[in-house]
Amino acid sequence: MNEGILNLNKPRGLTSHDVVARVRGLTGARRVGHAGTLDPLATGVLLVCIGRATRVSEYLMTGRKVYRARVRLGVSTDTYDAEGQVVAEAEVEVSRTQLEAALAQFRGQIAQLPPMYSAIKREGTPLYRLARQGVEVEREPRQVEIFRLELAEWDPPECTLELACSQGTYVRALAHDLGRALGCGAHLAGLVRRASGRFRLEETITLNEFAQAAAEGRWPDLLHPIDAALAHFPTLHLSADEARRLCQGQSIHGERMAEADLARAYGPDGTFLALAAYDPKDGVWRPHKVFRQTGDPKGF
């Protein structure tokens, strides 16, 4: 079965859903999804999950994100980025020292108000649909964490920022809030995702390269294995009997490892089988997500 994780360099101008549709069309795979949306303006690391890899997308999304963002000061837009309508303009009388000082307040854990132009739903309706109708609703601030935020370039009225942040951070909102803090407004002019968890921009392939590989029938060779999304969990090495029982939905006795609630389970031949969850009450590992069955040709 051709399945796994594709580390794709998303081109500018396409939505993440556009990319998923392209990959589905090129591979013929029915189950295709992505782990972590990138706006059409953005480029860089987009993780596309194919086949049973869609079941681990939640673990890919929780990884730390690294971005390089270009921010245009003095111009505010309704979408907080360059694709929106200009709603305000102001002179930019900001020094490098003032910019550095303003950045300090955005490091660490911060409360961020999601933009109206976002996929967050209000009573089942995405906020961006309401925004397009001219409707603005109250949004609850969200706690996000900015692990690193540095000024890489200062070329007034633009600056380039490098940042590492938690899941759920809107870099567009960060640009907008920075502009407000400086008193001149701002919007996101460009964005590159340089990393998502352990996956790096330097290791990506382009959509054109993937299309060529698909035409030559070698696209499966470009996929990372499913358990690459779970590398931060400890490893369970099982006997053939334990592997069979776990994959059939039964528990197996074992000790907890490094206070971990989840672990990657492998059969005696090294094949990744399942994600197991530890039950401290009974002192057993139970199947959490099973990826191989007894009859699988690549099973144990």
N, C-alpha and C positions, 0 to 999 in steps of 0.2 A: 504494500500500500504506500503510495507516494504522499507523505505528510511531513510536516515540519514547520520551521519558522524561517521566513524570508526577511533578511535585513536589507530593506530597500531604501535607496536615496530618492525620496519623493520629489518630483519636479514641481517647480512653482506653477501655479495656475490650476492645479487639480486638487479636488477635495480628497480626503482619505477614502471616502466611499467610491470615488472615481477610480482610485488605484485598486481597490478591492475588486471592482467590476472588471478592470483590465486583467488582473491576475486570474480571476475566475474564467474569463473568456480564453485566455492563453493556455490554461492548464486543463480546462474541462472539469475541474474540481467543483463539487457542489458546496462543500463547507469551506468558506473562506471568510476571514474577518481580520480586523486590525487591532492592535493593542496600543491605544493612545493617539487620539485625534491630532492631526496637524491642519491648521487653516490653509486655504488655497495659497495665501501669500508665502507660507513657510516652505522650506526645503529641509532635507536631511533625513535622519533615521526614522523610518516608519516600519514597525514590525508587523508583518503580515503572516497570519496563522492559517495553515492549510490542513484540512482533514481534522484528525483528532487533536491537533495542536490548538484548535480553537478553544479547547477545554482548559488551557493553561494561560489564556490571555489575561486573566485577572492577576496572575502573578507577575506577568511582564509589565503590566501597567503600574504596579506599585514601585517599580525601580526608580532610582534617582535619575532626573533628567538634567542634561547639560545643554545650554544654548549659547549662541552668539547672536545678540540682538542689536539691530541698528535703530536708533530712536531719533526722530525729527522733533526738535523743540520748536515752539512758537506756533504750531498748527495743531488744532484739536479736531478729531473727526467723530462721527456718531458711532462708528464701529471700533474705535480706538486703534485702527490701523490704516494703512494707505489705501485700502479698498473702499473706505467709507466716504461719506460726504463731509466736507469741511464745515464745522459749526462755529469755529472761532479762530482768530489769528491774533498774534501779539508779538511785540518786539522781544528779541532774545538778548537780554542784558545779564548774562550769566557767566561767571568766571569758572575756571576749572576747580578752584577751591570751593566755590559754592556748590558745584555739581557733586564733588566728592562728599561734601558734608550732607547733602540731601540723600545720597545713596545709603548713608549709614543707617537711616531710619527704616530701611527696607530689608535689612539683614536679620536673620533669625526667624522666629515664629511671628507671623503677622496676620492680621485679619484683612482679607481681601474681598472686596465686593465684586462678584462676577459681573461682566458686562451684559447689557441687554441683548447684544448680538452674540448669543451663546446657545448651546444645545440643551441647557438646563431646562427642565419642564416645569410649568406652572399649571396645575390641574390638567395635566396631560398634553399641554400645548408647549412646544419649544419656545423659549423666550425670543429667539430671532424672528419667529413668525409674528409675534405680537409687536416687536420693534418695527418690522416692515409696515405694520398697520398704523404706526405712529402711537402705539400704546406703550407706556412705560409703567412697570409694576415694581413694588418694593421687593428687594432681594435681601436675603440674609447673608451677612458676611461669612466667609469661610476661613478657617484656620489653615494656613499653608506655611511651609518653612523654606526660607531662602538660605541654603547652606553656604553659598558663596556668591558674592556680587562685586564685580570689579569693573573699573573703567578701563577699557582696552584702548580706545581711541577717542580723541576730542578734537573735532573739526567743526566748530560752530557754523550753522545751528544744529549740527548732528553729532551724536556720540554713539560709540559702539560699546556695548556691555557684554561681559561674559558672566554667566551665572549658572549655578547648580541649584536645583529646587526639587521640592516634593511633588508627588502626584497631585493633580488638580490645580496647579498654579497657572494662572493666565498671564502670560508675558505681555499681552496687549494691555491688560489692566495695570500691570506694573509700569509700563511706559506712560499710560494715562495719569496714574497717581504721581509719578515722578514729575510730570509736567505741572500738575497742580501744586506740588510741594515747592516747585521753583517759581510759581506764579506766572508762567508763560504758556502753559499748556504743552501737550506733546502727543505724538502718536507713534506706533510701531511701523517703521518703514521697511524693515526686512528681518527675517528670522531664519536661523539655521539650527536644527537640533543636532548637536554633535554627539550625543550619547543618550541611550535609554537603558538603564541598568548596565549590564556587562557588554551590550552591543554598541559598537563605535562607528562613527561616520567613515573612518578609514577602511572599514571592512564591508561597507555597503556595495551594492551593485545598482546600476541605473535601471529604469524601466525598459529602456531600449536594449540593454544587455540581457535582461531577463527575457524579453520578447525574442531575441536572437537564439537564446538557449532553448526556449520553448519550440521554436521552429526546427531546431536540430534534435529535439527530443531529449535534451540533457538538463532540463530545468530541475529535476529532483536532486541533482548533484549540488545545487546551490543552496539547499535548505539546511538549516541547523536542526539537530534532533530535538524532539519535544522536551527532553529532560534538561536542555540548555536553559530553559525558562525557570528551572527549579534548582539550579546549582547552589543556591544559598541554603538549601535544606540538607541535613545530614543524610548519610547513606545506610540503607539496610541491605545486607547481603543474605539472601535466603537459600535454603536447601530446596531441592526439587519439590519435596512434600510441602514445605512452607509456602513456596511460590504458588503451588496449585491451590492450596487452601485459601490463600489471600485473594487470588484472582477469581475464586468461586464465591467470594463474599464472606468468608469465615475469618475469624480473628486468629492471631498467632501470638504466642507468649514472647515477651522480650522486655528489655529495659529501655527506659527513656534515655535519649542522648542529648546532652548539652542543653537541657531544658527545652528541647524542641518539641512542638506539638505535632509537626508533620515531618515526614522523611520520605526520601526516594527509595523505592524497593526494587531490587534487581535479582534476577534469577541466577542459578549457578553458572550459566554461560555468559553472564554479564549483560543480558538483555534487560532494558528498562521495562518494568511491568506495571507499576502503580505508584500512586502517592498514598501513603499510609498515615493514619492519624492515631496518636497514642491515647489510650484510655487509662489514666492514672488510677482510677478506682479498681479496675480489674487487672491492671498490669499487663495489658495486651495492646498489640497494634491491630487496628481495624482498617479495612480498605476505605479510602476516601474518594479516590478517583482511579479506576482501573483502565489501563490502556492496552493490555494484552489478555487474551483468553487462552484457555488450554489448547484449543485447536488452531491457534494462530501459527502460520508457517514460521514466523520469527519469534514464537513464544519460547517457553522453556521446555 
